[in-house]
Amino acid sequence: MLRVDGETLVAGSETIDLREIEHLVFIAVGKCAVETSLVAEEVLGDRIARGVVLDVKTRPASAPPSSRLKTFCGTHPLPSDENLRAAEAIVQTLARLTERDLVIFVISGGGSTLLFLPQDKTDRSEIDIFKALTNAGATIQEMNVVRKHLSLARGGYLAKYAYPARVISLVFSDVPGNDISSIASGPTIKDATTIEDAEKALAKFNVFKFAAKLTETPKEDKYFARVTNILAVSNVRALRAMCVAAEKLGFRAEIRGSELTGEASEAGRTIAETLHAAPAKSVLLWGGETTVTVRGTGSGGRNLELVASALRFIRAGEEILSLASDGRDHGPFAGAICDTITKKAIADAGVDPEQFLANNDTYGLFEKIGNYLTTGDTGSNVSDLVIALKT
């Protein structure tokens, strides 16, 4: 996706003569920022004049030091002062560029939270808004319509700050449908939404009780005339690789969908019922991002809820695994496994999974019975992945 051939930079289908570039600036934001920055330095070397790496992990500071790149570790899923300082550093790094300069962005999931830059730098109402929208079951698209209008670093603002430089933005999708204007709230893409759209989303979920100053996103065409946004990676690549691996193990593999959405508990039931009808030695795969409407006081993520729901319907010889590709399903577990072994563990523990589901406490359920997955931060983020297997 990104390589140098002599004095020519190749990014997707774009080619740029590096002899015509005065300064090359590199900006990576999101859960893939550290890994992609290391690759970018291998490819571009000392051609990089300066840049910023903004990741969500606790380990970016341990990455190989670079005199060219400033590395920040922001918080996720809620923004913080560290996120604000990092967003400001990105804006400063993009200042005073000219038409002879080139900016390469790598944008990945988690970028919305990281690019926290409210008009009033003392305003923290976005935290309450995010919590309310999440608990109400808002989709990532609805959430990001609002977040675009809460920050001066989303919704095309980074492209505006880079103007008039040439911009190449490599986008790693964690959004069902791969709408690049929604991924990380589209910091390098001309935004088609307005403050009114954000207000409608807030009204839909009755979130107006939290005071927040909305800002309009840049609409002038000139800021985007020299910007190329490239979808670099999506969950389809992961799903295809999983198909190959399953077939090597003697299974018939099929991708059933890369845009899984809806309530996680309903998705768990649907996937289990779909698996019932599949022939033996089948692997069915899904990618996407479901939602959880929070009605209880427990904790847990989309994947844990999907698996806990599927437990009610799973049969002998069937197994369902759901996990967050970034390694964190709203907590330290990446996901969990649903099969008859898990059902036995529940019976042995004498717990009622329905009570945990009703309280949205799927983390508590799997913490008690085991059968959860822990991967640590993966350095990747291509939405959630679901494997349904029949032996």
Buried (B, 14 or more C-beta within 10 A) or exposed (E): BBEBEEEEBBBBEEEBEBEEBEBBBBBBBBBBBBBBBBBBBEBBEEBBBBBBBBBBBEEBEEBEEBEBBBBBBBBBBBBBEBBBBBBBBBBEBBEEBEEEBBBBBBBBBBBBBBBBBBEEEEEBBBBBBBBBBBBBBBBBBBBBBBBBBBBBBBBBBBBBBBBBBBBBBBBBBBBBBBBBBBBBBBBBBBBEBBEEBBBBBBEEBEBEEBEBEBBBBBEEEEBBEBBBBBBBBBBBBBBBEBBEEBEEEEBBBBBBBBBBBBBBBEBBBBBBEEBEEBEEBBBBBBBBBBBBEBEBEBBBBBBBBBBBBBBBBBEEEBBBBBBBBBBBBBBEBBBBBBBBEBBEBBEEEEBEBEEBBEBBBBBBBBBEBEBBBEBEBBBBBBBBBBBBBBE
